[in-house]
Amino acid sequence: MHYPGFPHAPVLRLLVLLLAVVGASLPVHADPARWEEEIARLVAQDAEVQANVVFVGSSSIRMWRTLAQDFPGVRVLNRGFGGSHLEDSVFYFDRLVLPHAPRVVVLYAGENDLSAGMTPERVLADFRAFRTRLREALPATRLIYLSCKPSPSRARHLGALRKANALLAAECAADPLATFVDVFAPMLDASGEPRAELFLADRLHMNASGYALWTRLLTPHLQAALSDTPTPPVPTR
């Protein structure tokens, strides 16, 4: 029996199929609890560490094992974890950042989000959420955001990365306590392609040359944030 206004079985099956396809194409927001063990380990191992600069974010921060040597004289703390998204840093802010009351927070996150299907606008919203948590808890702390990098393995996302970086640069420009550091452009070659020599064999994570470039780009901004003075020009290579 067919009821008026109710689709026939073939039409209903088609609608169900279309909904399944659309649902599969939407970005999945993974449960932040997946990082719980790693967060607990981080908190336990550096609970007593005194730091005036906390680096937080995804694996590009986690794998920056030369922070202390790269920024001598600065008490730095590495709080990068997993292949996390920006929303994960928001979720764990109270445990990763707040206990140390740093003068400066350096944040790198968003690249994984875009690769997972998040929009640049979503990355901007999560950045705003992180900044709000920071302002509420530590109103005088400076925030430095490292732009999304152009990983060779994610070349198909370069357009989304550029858009997200543009949104975040504009957001930071309007905030006197926030600084946007462009690492994207200096990591491209003359033809606009990612510089493969800055990356490991996985074409996603950086090698020592990549981190050396990040250090040169970040150093003047970090020094300015710590001294609260205008930022001098930075090298592009």
Order of alpha helices (4+ residues) and beta strands (2+ residues): alpha-alpha-beta-alpha-alpha-beta-alpha-alpha-beta-alpha-alpha-beta-alpha-beta-alpha
